[in-house]
Amino acid sequence: MTEEDTADEVLLARIAQGDKEAMHDFYRRHRLAVFRFVLRIAGDATSAEDVANDVFIDVYRQAARFEGRSRVTTWLLGIARFKALSERRRRRETADVSEFEETIADGADSPEIVVQKQSKADALRRCIAMLSAEHREVIDLVFYHGRSLAEIAEIAGVPENTVKTRAFHARRRLAELLTQAGIDRGWP
């Protein structure tokens, strides 16, 4: 267990006792990571902000229920994932056709033009956005949040072998999309 994990557990115990300053400290420590994670699932900054706030409200209300079977950050991202997926489903149910038209990639540009218009990092983000939700989630948790396969399995509520399979297919599909976008694997 790292010092950060221990500090998170101490903060969570204080939050469970109603310590508002501990909640502020916990929020400051994790707000950006939670927001970025939720943003990648929700796809909309406004919704992501609302969901992230709901996550921290739940942390405040449920801190006493944390049993320590996982890292605090794994528990936190599990809450965030559930809330973000619920928000995405809710928005999908109420979305109109025009919102979907905006998300369809414009096939008029050749891969060379796309690369010229955007930096490689932007192109990578576009390719990641083209992955299925399950594959995006695995890529996000591994590369942006540094989570292990076991932690991802716990967050996603699926067996570890399922996470391994998703990671394999996500990397393969991402490589295909990057090749189609004209980006080689030798990034400077």
PyMOL commands that place a pseudoatom at each C-alpha (Angstrom):
pseudoatom trace, name=CA, resn=MET, resi=1, chain=A, elem=C, hetatm=0, pos=[0.000, 0.000, 0.000]
pseudoatom trace, name=CA, resn=THR, resi=2, chain=A, elem=C, hetatm=0, pos=[1.405, 3.377, -0.991]
pseudoatom trace, name=CA, resn=GLU, resi=3, chain=A, elem=C, hetatm=0, pos=[1.445, 6.533, 1.094]
pseudoatom trace, name=CA, resn=GLU, resi=4, chain=A, elem=C, hetatm=0, pos=[-1.262, 7.962, -1.167]
pseudoatom trace, name=CA, resn=ASP, resi=5, chain=A, elem=C, hetatm=0, pos=[-3.472, 4.926, -0.548]
pseudoatom trace, name=CA, resn=THR, resi=6, chain=A, elem=C, hetatm=0, pos=[-2.993, 5.269, 3.202]
pseudoatom trace, name=CA, resn=ALA, resi=7, chain=A, elem=C, hetatm=0, pos=[-3.731, 9.000, 3.054]
pseudoatom trace, name=CA, resn=ASP, resi=8, chain=A, elem=C, hetatm=0, pos=[-6.896, 8.309, 1.046]
pseudoatom trace, name=CA, resn=GLU, resi=9, chain=A, elem=C, hetatm=0, pos=[-8.076, 5.744, 3.596]
pseudoatom trace, name=CA, resn=VAL, resi=10, chain=A, elem=C, hetatm=0, pos=[-7.439, 8.202, 6.436]
pseudoatom trace, name=CA, resn=LEU, resi=11, chain=A, elem=C, hetatm=0, pos=[-9.367, 10.917, 4.604]
pseudoatom trace, name=CA, resn=LEU, resi=12, chain=A, elem=C, hetatm=0, pos=[-12.228, 8.533, 3.900]
pseudoatom trace, name=CA, resn=ALA, resi=13, chain=A, elem=C, hetatm=0, pos=[-12.406, 7.521, 7.569]
pseudoatom trace, name=CA, resn=ARG, resi=14, chain=A, elem=C, hetatm=0, pos=[-12.540, 11.188, 8.548]
pseudoatom trace, name=CA, resn=ILE, resi=15, chain=A, elem=C, hetatm=0, pos=[-15.228, 11.832, 5.921]
pseudoatom trace, name=CA, resn=ALA, resi=16, chain=A, elem=C, hetatm=0, pos=[-17.257, 8.948, 7.375]
pseudoatom trace, name=CA, resn=GLN, resi=17, chain=A, elem=C, hetatm=0, pos=[-17.177, 10.813, 10.704]
pseudoatom trace, name=CA, resn=GLY, resi=18, chain=A, elem=C, hetatm=0, pos=[-18.556, 13.943, 9.032]
pseudoatom trace, name=CA, resn=ASP, resi=19, chain=A, elem=C, hetatm=0, pos=[-15.264, 15.861, 8.671]
pseudoatom trace, name=CA, resn=LYS, resi=20, chain=A, elem=C, hetatm=0, pos=[-15.986, 18.427, 5.954]
pseudoatom trace, name=CA, resn=GLU, resi=21, chain=A, elem=C, hetatm=0, pos=[-12.345, 19.551, 5.718]
pseudoatom trace, name=CA, resn=ALA, resi=22, chain=A, elem=C, hetatm=0, pos=[-11.351, 15.967, 4.930]
pseudoatom trace, name=CA, resn=MET, resi=23, chain=A, elem=C, hetatm=0, pos=[-13.980, 15.956, 2.181]
pseudoatom trace, name=CA, resn=HIS, resi=24, chain=A, elem=C, hetatm=0, pos=[-12.505, 19.147, 0.732]
pseudoatom trace, name=CA, resn=ASP, resi=25, chain=A, elem=C, hetatm=0, pos=[-9.017, 17.595, 0.797]
pseudoatom trace, name=CA, resn=PHE, resi=26, chain=A, elem=C, hetatm=0, pos=[-10.306, 14.395, -0.823]
pseudoatom trace, name=CA, resn=TYR, resi=27, chain=A, elem=C, hetatm=0, pos=[-12.115, 16.389, -3.494]
pseudoatom trace, name=CA, resn=ARG, resi=28, chain=A, elem=C, hetatm=0, pos=[-9.007, 18.440, -4.290]
pseudoatom trace, name=CA, resn=ARG, resi=29, chain=A, elem=C, hetatm=0, pos=[-6.901, 15.277, -4.562]
pseudoatom trace, name=CA, resn=HIS, resi=30, chain=A, elem=C, hetatm=0, pos=[-9.220, 13.421, -6.939]
pseudoatom trace, name=CA, resn=ARG, resi=31, chain=A, elem=C, hetatm=0, pos=[-11.477, 15.887, -8.753]
pseudoatom trace, name=CA, resn=LEU, resi=32, chain=A, elem=C, hetatm=0, pos=[-9.386, 16.177, -11.918]
pseudoatom trace, name=CA, resn=ALA, resi=33, chain=A, elem=C, hetatm=0, pos=[-8.869, 12.427, -12.356]
pseudoatom trace, name=CA, resn=VAL, resi=34, chain=A, elem=C, hetatm=0, pos=[-12.578, 11.747, -11.761]
pseudoatom trace, name=CA, resn=PHE, resi=35, chain=A, elem=C, hetatm=0, pos=[-13.627, 14.522, -14.138]
pseudoatom trace, name=CA, resn=ARG, resi=36, chain=A, elem=C, hetatm=0, pos=[-11.319, 13.265, -16.922]
pseudoatom trace, name=CA, resn=PHE, resi=37, chain=A, elem=C, hetatm=0, pos=[-12.463, 9.685, -16.460]
pseudoatom trace, name=CA, resn=VAL, resi=38, chain=A, elem=C, hetatm=0, pos=[-16.139, 10.664, -16.523]
pseudoatom trace, name=CA, resn=LEU, resi=39, chain=A, elem=C, hetatm=0, pos=[-15.575, 12.984, -19.493]
pseudoatom trace, name=CA, resn=ARG, resi=40, chain=A, elem=C, hetatm=0, pos=[-14.231, 10.109, -21.575]
pseudoatom trace, name=CA, resn=ILE, resi=41, chain=A, elem=C, hetatm=0, pos=[-17.341, 8.082, -20.826]
pseudoatom trace, name=CA, resn=ALA, resi=42, chain=A, elem=C, hetatm=0, pos=[-19.948, 10.843, -20.929]
pseudoatom trace, name=CA, resn=GLY, resi=43, chain=A, elem=C, hetatm=0, pos=[-18.340, 12.691, -23.843]
pseudoatom trace, name=CA, resn=ASP, resi=44, chain=A, elem=C, hetatm=0, pos=[-19.713, 16.052, -22.748]
pseudoatom trace, name=CA, resn=ALA, resi=45, chain=A, elem=C, hetatm=0, pos=[-17.932, 18.462, -20.389]
pseudoatom trace, name=CA, resn=THR, resi=46, chain=A, elem=C, hetatm=0, pos=[-21.116, 19.804, -18.808]
pseudoatom trace, name=CA, resn=SER, resi=47, chain=A, elem=C, hetatm=0, pos=[-22.492, 16.349, -18.112]
pseudoatom trace, name=CA, resn=ALA, resi=48, chain=A, elem=C, hetatm=0, pos=[-19.074, 15.205, -16.902]
pseudoatom trace, name=CA, resn=GLU, resi=49, chain=A, elem=C, hetatm=0, pos=[-18.940, 18.064, -14.420]
pseudoatom trace, name=CA, resn=ASP, resi=50, chain=A, elem=C, hetatm=0, pos=[-22.407, 17.223, -13.092]
pseudoatom trace, name=CA, resn=VAL, resi=51, chain=A, elem=C, hetatm=0, pos=[-21.588, 13.516, -12.832]
pseudoatom trace, name=CA, resn=ALA, resi=52, chain=A, elem=C, hetatm=0, pos=[-18.246, 14.200, -11.120]
pseudoatom trace, name=CA, resn=ASN, resi=53, chain=A, elem=C, hetatm=0, pos=[-20.021, 16.361, -8.543]
pseudoatom trace, name=CA, resn=ASP, resi=54, chain=A, elem=C, hetatm=0, pos=[-22.552, 13.577, -7.962]
pseudoatom trace, name=CA, resn=VAL, resi=55, chain=A, elem=C, hetatm=0, pos=[-19.676, 11.140, -7.447]
pseudoatom trace, name=CA, resn=PHE, resi=56, chain=A, elem=C, hetatm=0, pos=[-18.243, 13.247, -4.634]
pseudoatom trace, name=CA, resn=ILE, resi=57, chain=A, elem=C, hetatm=0, pos=[-21.661, 13.675, -3.060]
pseudoatom trace, name=CA, resn=ASP, resi=58, chain=A, elem=C, hetatm=0, pos=[-21.941, 9.886, -3.023]
pseudoatom trace, name=CA, resn=VAL, resi=59, chain=A, elem=C, hetatm=0, pos=[-18.467, 9.609, -1.496]
pseudoatom trace, name=CA, resn=TYR, resi=60, chain=A, elem=C, hetatm=0, pos=[-19.563, 11.923, 1.305]
pseudoatom trace, name=CA, resn=ARG, resi=61, chain=A, elem=C, hetatm=0, pos=[-22.740, 9.927, 1.894]
pseudoatom trace, name=CA, resn=GLN, resi=62, chain=A, elem=C, hetatm=0, pos=[-21.174, 6.461, 1.518]
pseudoatom trace, name=CA, resn=ALA, resi=63, chain=A, elem=C, hetatm=0, pos=[-17.721, 6.903, 3.067]
pseudoatom trace, name=CA, resn=ALA, resi=64, chain=A, elem=C, hetatm=0, pos=[-18.681, 4.758, 6.057]
pseudoatom trace, name=CA, resn=ARG, resi=65, chain=A, elem=C, hetatm=0, pos=[-19.571, 1.896, 3.699]
pseudoatom trace, name=CA, resn=PHE, resi=66, chain=A, elem=C, hetatm=0, pos=[-16.038, 1.631, 2.281]
pseudoatom trace, name=CA, resn=GLU, resi=67, chain=A, elem=C, hetatm=0, pos=[-14.777, -1.761, 3.438]
pseudoatom trace, name=CA, resn=GLY, resi=68, chain=A, elem=C, hetatm=0, pos=[-11.158, -1.518, 2.292]
pseudoatom trace, name=CA, resn=ARG, resi=69, chain=A, elem=C, hetatm=0, pos=[-11.343, -4.514, -0.055]
pseudoatom trace, name=CA, resn=SER, resi=70, chain=A, elem=C, hetatm=0, pos=[-9.841, -2.358, -2.803]
pseudoatom trace, name=CA, resn=ARG, resi=71, chain=A, elem=C, hetatm=0, pos=[-7.899, 0.855, -3.095]
pseudoatom trace, name=CA, resn=VAL, resi=72, chain=A, elem=C, hetatm=0, pos=[-9.922, 3.979, -2.386]
pseudoatom trace, name=CA, resn=THR, resi=73, chain=A, elem=C, hetatm=0, pos=[-9.253, 5.232, -5.916]
pseudoatom trace, name=CA, resn=THR, resi=74, chain=A, elem=C, hetatm=0, pos=[-10.562, 1.964, -7.382]
pseudoatom trace, name=CA, resn=TRP, resi=75, chain=A, elem=C, hetatm=0, pos=[-13.734, 2.340, -5.313]
pseudoatom trace, name=CA, resn=LEU, resi=76, chain=A, elem=C, hetatm=0, pos=[-13.995, 5.989, -6.390]
pseudoatom trace, name=CA, resn=LEU, resi=77, chain=A, elem=C, hetatm=0, pos=[-13.609, 5.200, -10.103]
pseudoatom trace, name=CA, resn=GLY, resi=78, chain=A, elem=C, hetatm=0, pos=[-16.168, 2.414, -9.758]
pseudoatom trace, name=CA, resn=ILE, resi=79, chain=A, elem=C, hetatm=0, pos=[-18.704, 4.932, -8.481]
pseudoatom trace, name=CA, resn=ALA, resi=80, chain=A, elem=C, hetatm=0, pos=[-17.727, 7.335, -11.278]
pseudoatom trace, name=CA, resn=ARG, resi=81, chain=A, elem=C, hetatm=0, pos=[-18.082, 4.649, -13.940]
pseudoatom trace, name=CA, resn=PHE, resi=82, chain=A, elem=C, hetatm=0, pos=[-21.557, 3.649, -12.780]
pseudoatom trace, name=CA, resn=LYS, resi=83, chain=A, elem=C, hetatm=0, pos=[-22.767, 7.244, -12.672]
pseudoatom trace, name=CA, resn=ALA, resi=84, chain=A, elem=C, hetatm=0, pos=[-21.198, 8.160, -16.043]
pseudoatom trace, name=CA, resn=LEU, resi=85, chain=A, elem=C, hetatm=0, pos=[-22.724, 5.140, -17.785]
pseudoatom trace, name=CA, resn=SER, resi=86, chain=A, elem=C, hetatm=0, pos=[-26.112, 5.946, -16.271]
pseudoatom trace, name=CA, resn=GLU, resi=87, chain=A, elem=C, hetatm=0, pos=[-25.840, 9.535, -17.501]
pseudoatom trace, name=CA, resn=ARG, resi=88, chain=A, elem=C, hetatm=0, pos=[-24.790, 8.398, -20.974]
pseudoatom trace, name=CA, resn=ARG, resi=89, chain=A, elem=C, hetatm=0, pos=[-27.776, 6.025, -21.162]
pseudoatom trace, name=CA, resn=ARG, resi=90, chain=A, elem=C, hetatm=0, pos=[-30.126, 8.764, -19.976]
pseudoatom trace, name=CA, resn=ARG, resi=91, chain=A, elem=C, hetatm=0, pos=[-28.782, 11.211, -22.560]
pseudoatom trace, name=CA, resn=ARG, resi=92, chain=A, elem=C, hetatm=0, pos=[-28.964, 8.620, -25.328]
pseudoatom trace, name=CA, resn=GLU, resi=93, chain=A, elem=C, hetatm=0, pos=[-32.616, 7.999, -24.529]
pseudoatom trace, name=CA, resn=THR, resi=94, chain=A, elem=C, hetatm=0, pos=[-33.422, 11.704, -24.789]
pseudoatom trace, name=CA, resn=ALA, resi=95, chain=A, elem=C, hetatm=0, pos=[-31.065, 12.680, -27.623]
pseudoatom trace, name=CA, resn=ASP, resi=96, chain=A, elem=C, hetatm=0, pos=[-32.423, 13.730, -30.976]
pseudoatom trace, name=CA, resn=VAL, resi=97, chain=A, elem=C, hetatm=0, pos=[-31.037, 12.840, -34.381]
pseudoatom trace, name=CA, resn=SER, resi=98, chain=A, elem=C, hetatm=0, pos=[-29.081, 16.074, -34.809]
pseudoatom trace, name=CA, resn=GLU, resi=99, chain=A, elem=C, hetatm=0, pos=[-26.842, 15.227, -31.850]
pseudoatom trace, name=CA, resn=PHE, resi=100, chain=A, elem=C, hetatm=0, pos=[-25.946, 11.915, -33.469]
pseudoatom trace, name=CA, resn=GLU, resi=101, chain=A, elem=C, hetatm=0, pos=[-25.218, 13.571, -36.810]
pseudoatom trace, name=CA, resn=GLU, resi=102, chain=A, elem=C, hetatm=0, pos=[-22.595, 15.748, -35.121]
pseudoatom trace, name=CA, resn=THR, resi=103, chain=A, elem=C, hetatm=0, pos=[-20.784, 12.688, -33.774]
pseudoatom trace, name=CA, resn=ILE, resi=104, chain=A, elem=C, hetatm=0, pos=[-20.474, 10.940, -37.145]
pseudoatom trace, name=CA, resn=ALA, resi=105, chain=A, elem=C, hetatm=0, pos=[-16.959, 11.251, -38.490]
pseudoatom trace, name=CA, resn=ASP, resi=106, chain=A, elem=C, hetatm=0, pos=[-16.552, 13.218, -41.697]
pseudoatom trace, name=CA, resn=GLY, resi=107, chain=A, elem=C, hetatm=0, pos=[-15.156, 10.796, -44.256]
pseudoatom trace, name=CA, resn=ALA, resi=108, chain=A, elem=C, hetatm=0, pos=[-14.428, 13.554, -46.758]
pseudoatom trace, name=CA, resn=ASP, resi=109, chain=A, elem=C, hetatm=0, pos=[-10.936, 14.248, -45.448]
pseudoatom trace, name=CA, resn=SER, resi=110, chain=A, elem=C, hetatm=0, pos=[-8.172, 11.863, -46.319]
pseudoatom trace, name=CA, resn=PRO, resi=111, chain=A, elem=C, hetatm=0, pos=[-5.969, 10.601, -43.474]
pseudoatom trace, name=CA, resn=GLU, resi=112, chain=A, elem=C, hetatm=0, pos=[-3.179, 12.926, -44.613]
pseudoatom trace, name=CA, resn=ILE, resi=113, chain=A, elem=C, hetatm=0, pos=[-5.412, 15.990, -44.364]
pseudoatom trace, name=CA, resn=VAL, resi=114, chain=A, elem=C, hetatm=0, pos=[-6.652, 14.939, -40.929]
pseudoatom trace, name=CA, resn=VAL, resi=115, chain=A, elem=C, hetatm=0, pos=[-3.078, 14.595, -39.689]
pseudoatom trace, name=CA, resn=GLN, resi=116, chain=A, elem=C, hetatm=0, pos=[-2.209, 17.990, -41.174]
pseudoatom trace, name=CA, resn=LYS, resi=117, chain=A, elem=C, hetatm=0, pos=[-5.155, 19.603, -39.419]
pseudoatom trace, name=CA, resn=GLN, resi=118, chain=A, elem=C, hetatm=0, pos=[-4.465, 18.124, -36.021]
pseudoatom trace, name=CA, resn=SER, resi=119, chain=A, elem=C, hetatm=0, pos=[-1.538, 17.180, -33.889]
pseudoatom trace, name=CA, resn=LYS, resi=120, chain=A, elem=C, hetatm=0, pos=[-0.823, 13.518, -33.365]
pseudoatom trace, name=CA, resn=ALA, resi=121, chain=A, elem=C, hetatm=0, pos=[-2.279, 13.729, -29.874]
pseudoatom trace, name=CA, resn=ASP, resi=122, chain=A, elem=C, hetatm=0, pos=[-5.564, 15.045, -31.276]
pseudoatom trace, name=CA, resn=ALA, resi=123, chain=A, elem=C, hetatm=0, pos=[-5.607, 12.253, -33.847]
pseudoatom trace, name=CA, resn=LEU, resi=124, chain=A, elem=C, hetatm=0, pos=[-5.014, 9.706, -31.111]
pseudoatom trace, name=CA, resn=ARG, resi=125, chain=A, elem=C, hetatm=0, pos=[-7.930, 11.091, -29.088]
pseudoatom trace, name=CA, resn=ARG, resi=126, chain=A, elem=C, hetatm=0, pos=[-10.144, 10.872, -32.184]
pseudoatom trace, name=CA, resn=CYS, resi=127, chain=A, elem=C, hetatm=0, pos=[-9.132, 7.260, -32.740]
pseudoatom trace, name=CA, resn=ILE, resi=128, chain=A, elem=C, hetatm=0, pos=[-9.784, 6.391, -29.109]
pseudoatom trace, name=CA, resn=ALA, resi=129, chain=A, elem=C, hetatm=0, pos=[-13.214, 8.010, -29.402]
pseudoatom trace, name=CA, resn=MET, resi=130, chain=A, elem=C, hetatm=0, pos=[-13.969, 5.645, -32.317]
pseudoatom trace, name=CA, resn=LEU, resi=131, chain=A, elem=C, hetatm=0, pos=[-13.467, 2.580, -30.117]
pseudoatom trace, name=CA, resn=SER, resi=132, chain=A, elem=C, hetatm=0, pos=[-16.417, 0.830, -28.505]
pseudoatom trace, name=CA, resn=ALA, resi=133, chain=A, elem=C, hetatm=0, pos=[-17.331, 2.000, -25.013]
pseudoatom trace, name=CA, resn=GLU, resi=134, chain=A, elem=C, hetatm=0, pos=[-15.804, -1.114, -23.420]
pseudoatom trace, name=CA, resn=HIS, resi=135, chain=A, elem=C, hetatm=0, pos=[-12.534, -0.696, -25.317]
pseudoatom trace, name=CA, resn=ARG, resi=136, chain=A, elem=C, hetatm=0, pos=[-12.346, 3.054, -24.568]
pseudoatom trace, name=CA, resn=GLU, resi=137, chain=A, elem=C, hetatm=0, pos=[-12.863, 2.331, -20.909]
pseudoatom trace, name=CA, resn=VAL, resi=138, chain=A, elem=C, hetatm=0, pos=[-9.992, -0.186, -20.770]
pseudoatom trace, name=CA, resn=ILE, resi=139, chain=A, elem=C, hetatm=0, pos=[-7.629, 2.126, -22.688]
pseudoatom trace, name=CA, resn=ASP, resi=140, chain=A, elem=C, hetatm=0, pos=[-8.567, 5.032, -20.429]
pseudoatom trace, name=CA, resn=LEU, resi=141, chain=A, elem=C, hetatm=0, pos=[-8.089, 3.124, -17.186]
pseudoatom trace, name=CA, resn=VAL, resi=142, chain=A, elem=C, hetatm=0, pos=[-4.788, 1.534, -18.246]
pseudoatom trace, name=CA, resn=PHE, resi=143, chain=A, elem=C, hetatm=0, pos=[-3.049, 4.422, -19.970]
pseudoatom trace, name=CA, resn=TYR, resi=144, chain=A, elem=C, hetatm=0, pos=[-4.560, 7.525, -18.376]
pseudoatom trace, name=CA, resn=HIS, resi=145, chain=A, elem=C, hetatm=0, pos=[-5.193, 6.215, -14.867]
pseudoatom trace, name=CA, resn=GLY, resi=146, chain=A, elem=C, hetatm=0, pos=[-2.494, 3.531, -14.616]
pseudoatom trace, name=CA, resn=ARG, resi=147, chain=A, elem=C, hetatm=0, pos=[-4.866, 0.861, -13.329]
pseudoatom trace, name=CA, resn=SER, resi=148, chain=A, elem=C, hetatm=0, pos=[-3.996, -2.835, -13.284]
pseudoatom trace, name=CA, resn=LEU, resi=149, chain=A, elem=C, hetatm=0, pos=[-6.165, -5.403, -15.031]
pseudoatom trace, name=CA, resn=ALA, resi=150, chain=A, elem=C, hetatm=0, pos=[-7.429, -6.619, -11.646]
pseudoatom trace, name=CA, resn=GLU, resi=151, chain=A, elem=C, hetatm=0, pos=[-8.450, -3.085, -10.660]
pseudoatom trace, name=CA, resn=ILE, resi=152, chain=A, elem=C, hetatm=0, pos=[-10.184, -2.553, -14.000]
pseudoatom trace, name=CA, resn=ALA, resi=153, chain=A, elem=C, hetatm=0, pos=[-12.074, -5.814, -13.511]
pseudoatom trace, name=CA, resn=GLU, resi=154, chain=A, elem=C, hetatm=0, pos=[-13.247, -4.572, -10.119]
pseudoatom trace, name=CA, resn=ILE, resi=155, chain=A, elem=C, hetatm=0, pos=[-14.226, -1.141, -11.443]
pseudoatom trace, name=CA, resn=ALA, resi=156, chain=A, elem=C, hetatm=0, pos=[-16.065, -2.560, -14.460]
pseudoatom trace, name=CA, resn=GLY, resi=157, chain=A, elem=C, hetatm=0, pos=[-17.608, -5.453, -12.537]
pseudoatom trace, name=CA, resn=VAL, resi=158, chain=A, elem=C, hetatm=0, pos=[-16.373, -8.086, -15.006]
pseudoatom trace, name=CA, resn=PRO, resi=159, chain=A, elem=C, hetatm=0, pos=[-13.922, -10.990, -14.732]
pseudoatom trace, name=CA, resn=GLU, resi=160, chain=A, elem=C, hetatm=0, pos=[-10.222, -10.193, -15.161]
pseudoatom trace, name=CA, resn=ASN, resi=161, chain=A, elem=C, hetatm=0, pos=[-10.047, -12.435, -18.255]
pseudoatom trace, name=CA, resn=THR, resi=162, chain=A, elem=C, hetatm=0, pos=[-12.754, -10.299, -19.857]
pseudoatom trace, name=CA, resn=VAL, resi=163, chain=A, elem=C, hetatm=0, pos=[-10.623, -7.223, -19.194]
pseudoatom trace, name=CA, resn=LYS, resi=164, chain=A, elem=C, hetatm=0, pos=[-7.605, -8.964, -20.763]
pseudoatom trace, name=CA, resn=THR, resi=165, chain=A, elem=C, hetatm=0, pos=[-9.632, -9.795, -23.857]
pseudoatom trace, name=CA, resn=ARG, resi=166, chain=A, elem=C, hetatm=0, pos=[-10.981, -6.255, -24.108]
pseudoatom trace, name=CA, resn=ALA, resi=167, chain=A, elem=C, hetatm=0, pos=[-7.470, -4.816, -23.703]
pseudoatom trace, name=CA, resn=PHE, resi=168, chain=A, elem=C, hetatm=0, pos=[-6.125, -7.074, -26.465]
pseudoatom trace, name=CA, resn=HIS, resi=169, chain=A, elem=C, hetatm=0, pos=[-8.884, -6.148, -28.899]
pseudoatom trace, name=CA, resn=ALA, resi=170, chain=A, elem=C, hetatm=0, pos=[-8.764, -2.461, -27.918]
pseudoatom trace, name=CA, resn=ARG, resi=171, chain=A, elem=C, hetatm=0, pos=[-5.029, -2.232, -28.669]
pseudoatom trace, name=CA, resn=ARG, resi=172, chain=A, elem=C, hetatm=0, pos=[-5.455, -4.073, -31.966]
pseudoatom trace, name=CA, resn=ARG, resi=173, chain=A, elem=C, hetatm=0, pos=[-8.384, -1.892, -33.071]
pseudoatom trace, name=CA, resn=LEU, resi=174, chain=A, elem=C, hetatm=0, pos=[-6.600, 1.287, -31.975]
pseudoatom trace, name=CA, resn=ALA, resi=175, chain=A, elem=C, hetatm=0, pos=[-3.557, 0.286, -34.031]
pseudoatom trace, name=CA, resn=GLU, resi=176, chain=A, elem=C, hetatm=0, pos=[-5.819, -0.243, -37.068]
pseudoatom trace, name=CA, resn=LEU, resi=177, chain=A, elem=C, hetatm=0, pos=[-7.497, 3.138, -36.598]
pseudoatom trace, name=CA, resn=LEU, resi=178, chain=A, elem=C, hetatm=0, pos=[-4.152, 4.918, -36.205]
pseudoatom trace, name=CA, resn=THR, resi=179, chain=A, elem=C, hetatm=0, pos=[-2.862, 3.255, -39.377]
pseudoatom trace, name=CA, resn=GLN, resi=180, chain=A, elem=C, hetatm=0, pos=[-6.017, 4.330, -41.235]
pseudoatom trace, name=CA, resn=ALA, resi=181, chain=A, elem=C, hetatm=0, pos=[-5.454, 7.876, -39.949]
pseudoatom trace, name=CA, resn=GLY, resi=182, chain=A, elem=C, hetatm=0, pos=[-1.951, 7.790, -41.431]
pseudoatom trace, name=CA, resn=ILE, resi=183, chain=A, elem=C, hetatm=0, pos=[-0.150, 7.713, -38.103]
pseudoatom trace, name=CA, resn=ASP, resi=184, chain=A, elem=C, hetatm=0, pos=[2.738, 5.347, -37.690]
pseudoatom trace, name=CA, resn=ARG, resi=185, chain=A, elem=C, hetatm=0, pos=[3.627, 3.801, -34.355]
pseudoatom trace, name=CA, resn=GLY, resi=186, chain=A, elem=C, hetatm=0, pos=[6.973, 5.623, -34.161]
pseudoatom trace, name=CA, resn=TRP, resi=187, chain=A, elem=C, hetatm=0, pos=[5.875, 8.714, -32.298]
pseudoatom trace, name=CA, resn=PRO, resi=188, chain=A, elem=C, hetatm=0, pos=[8.630, 11.250, -31.546]
for i in range(1, 188): cmd.bond("trace and resi %d" % i, "trace and resi %d" % (i + 1))
show_as sticks, trace
zoom trace
